[in-house]
Amino acid sequence: MAVIQPQTLAAGVANEDLVANDHFKTENGIRFAGVHLLLDMWGAAHLDNPEGLGQAMEAAVKAADATLLHIHLHHFSPYGGVSGVAVLAESHISVHTWPEHAFAAFDIFMCGEAEPQRAAAALQEMLRPSRIELTEQRRGVLPPISSVECP
Amino acid sequence: MAVIQPQTLAAGVANEDLVANDHFKTENGIRFAGVHLLLDMWGAAHLDNPEGLGQAMEAAVKAADATLLHIHLHHFSPYGGVSGVAVLAESHISVHTWPEHAFAAFDIFMCGEAEPQRAAAALQEMLRPSRIELTEQRRGVLPPISSVECP
């Protein structure tokens, strides 16, 4: 029988600090930092409009029940693409657009109780793409607290 | 024989505009917007130090031959985690840290001629993690210009 030890703690981090400040989440017995969605959108609105994209991102933050700390949008030229990031208490949402291909790449990374799938749904509702491609990845997955090999 | 048409253009985008302003890239005959790396780091340095993380991100931007437009780092408490984003002319780098688990989640999204793998290597060199997990995804992959079914 072999018992696998949990993730080694950072140097200087005491066990009681870990319990008090543990911001990882648990789902179906798996502990991890957060969920990262990569959302490719084709044929969406506002691809060359930073104001419209910013409003969609703010609606997504609200729909996910997340907290906006900082937002920055950069417009590359009057009719060109936009790059934008929203820093959240629960991680971030980003967007980059290529109007010449009717394409926008969003990513939505959220930890804690925030709900990234609701953010994706809000972006879709605000921007009305003709097609989306969505992938989901868990970030920072910890090994199990204990793991017992059966004989 | 069936010929599959290329990606439909955005309304109002003329063919000559597309050629002049096409910022998609081509690799091995595949056209796409950019490469997105998700980089999980365990046991790295500076997890509660926005200045150290900012320096690592700026070194990563330089190593990738990318252009920094805007950087923002948020420190959640004096010894707590950090959230940061660097907006680039070629997309972005983000970081979120959980010092209580010795964990940092980076993402590196780059289009154009910038080299995201070099950014990842620079982050690794600056932050000296004990373990990394890296995934790579192409964003905005276009259908082929033409596709011919063989008889």
Interface residues (C-beta under 8 A of the other chain):
Chain A: Q7 T8 L9 A10 V13 D17 L18 N21 D22 H23 F24 A33 G34 H36 L38 D40 W42 G43 L47 L69 H70 H72 H74 F76 G80 G81 S83 G84 V85 V87 L88 A89 S91 H92 S94 H96 W98 P99 E100 H101 A102 F103 A105 D107 F109 C111 T135 Q137 R139 G140 L142
Chain B: Q7 T8 L9 A10 V13 D17 L18 N21 D22 H23 F24 A33 G34 H36 L38 D40 W42 G43 L47 L69 H70 H72 H74 F76 G80 G81 S83 G84 V85 V87 L88 A89 S91 H92 S94 H96 W98 P99 E100 H101 A102 F103 A105 D107 F109 C111 T135 Q137 R139 G140 L142
